Amino acid sequence: MPTITEMPEKLKEYAVRVTSATPLGLTVLTFELIADCAAAAKDALTREEPELFRKYAEKARSALLQLMNALDFEEPLSAQLLRVYIYVDSCLSSAYFGKRADKLDEAGKLVRILLESFRSLPDGGEAPAMENAERIFAGLTYKNGKLGEYVDSGENRGYQA
């Protein structure tokens, strides 16, 4: 699990992965984000950094809310998932308002169980959720004694005449 010092890079990684994720992949990514934010919030709480604690606890709750809003109640499993999501939200709320690391652990544990369950589902060969998204190729360069990042997003963007 990432620490608070590793989270900014981890969030950038998530942003890149979103562009090529399938609908199921987006759900898995959201579970990963919640688990990582809960771990980072716990790390911030342990290090007594209240601003970062609030930031990552709020991000975890926000991502969980996205999962709740995405539920399709035509599916019978959605009602059961909603109950689990509500419980995870209560754990995150207790952690946030009571500054309780044990509740962050509990929320993270439940989310990781859901994450592994959703990872085990077949993807079904679906197309990425974002059509016409920019493909990103990244690497590191070394020039003038400094390490830099290189991102090539291609030249074929937009309309062509």
C-alpha positions, -999 to 999 in steps of 0.1 A, spaced: 0 0 0 13 34 -9 24 60 17 15 96 16 47 104 -2 40 79 -30 4 89 -36 8 118 -60 26 95 -84 1 67 -79 -28 92 -87 -10 101 -120 -8 64 -128 -45 60 -122 -53 89 -145 -33 72 -174 -49 38 -167 -84 52 -169 -81 61 -206 -77 25 -216 -98 7 -190 -130 -13 -199 -161 -7 -177 -151 -36 -155 -115 -23 -154 -128 11 -142 -146 -6 -113 -114 -25 -104 -94 8 -107 -119 25 -84 -115 -2 -58 -77 1 -60 -80 39 -56 -102 35 -25 -78 10 -9 -48 31 -17 -64 63 -4 -75 45 28 -39 33 33 -25 68 26 -50 84 50 -39 59 77 -2 68 70 -10 105 72 -29 99 105 1 80 119 25 108 108 1 134 123 -5 152 91 -42 162 93 -44 180 59 -32 149 40 -54 126 62 -85 146 53 -75 148 16 -71 110 12 -100 101 34 -122 124 13 -109 109 -19 -117 74 -7 -152 84 2 -157 102 -31 -145 72 -51 -169 50 -31 -197 73 -39 -190 69 -76 -194 32 -72 -227 36 -53 -240 59 -81 -230 34 -108 -250 6 -94 -277 -8 -117 -306 -18 -95 -321 -39 -123 -294 -64 -113 -302 -84 -81 -266 -82 -68 -267 -44 -67 -288 -42 -35 -263 -65 -17 -233 -44 -30 -250 -12 -19 -252 -26 17 -215 -34 16 -207 0 2 -228 17 29 -209 -2 56 -175 7 40 -187 44 39 -196 42 76 -161 29 83 -146 57 63 -168 82 80 -159 69 115 -123 71 106 -126 106 92 -146 121 121 -131 100 149 -95 99 135 -96 61 139 -70 41 121 -87 8 128 -117 19 108 -94 27 78 -80 -8 81 -114 -23 82 -126 -3 51 -94 -12 33 -97 -49 40 -133 -50 27 -124 -31 -4 -95 -54 -11 -118 -84 -8 -142 -67 -33 -112 -58 -55 -101 -94 -58 -136 -106 -65 -140 -81 -93 -105 -89 -107 -115 -126 -110 -145 -118 -133 -139 -123 -170 -136 -90 -188 -157 -102 -217 -135 -85 -244 -153 -52 -240 -139 -21 -256 -124 6 -234 -150 28 -216 -134 59 -232 -136 59 -269 -111 79 -290 -90 84 -259 -54 95 -263 -29 66 -262 0 75 -240 35 62 -243 59 73 -215 95 68 -207 125 83 -189 152 104 -206 186 113 -193 200 146 -205 225 171 -191 229 151 -159 192 151 -151 165 125 -154 133 136 -172 100 121 -182 91 118 -219 54 114 -229 45 108 -266 8 110 -272 10 107 -310 2 131 -337 -32 119 -349 -55 138 -327 -88 156 -337 -101 159 -372 -81 155 -403 -90 170 -437 
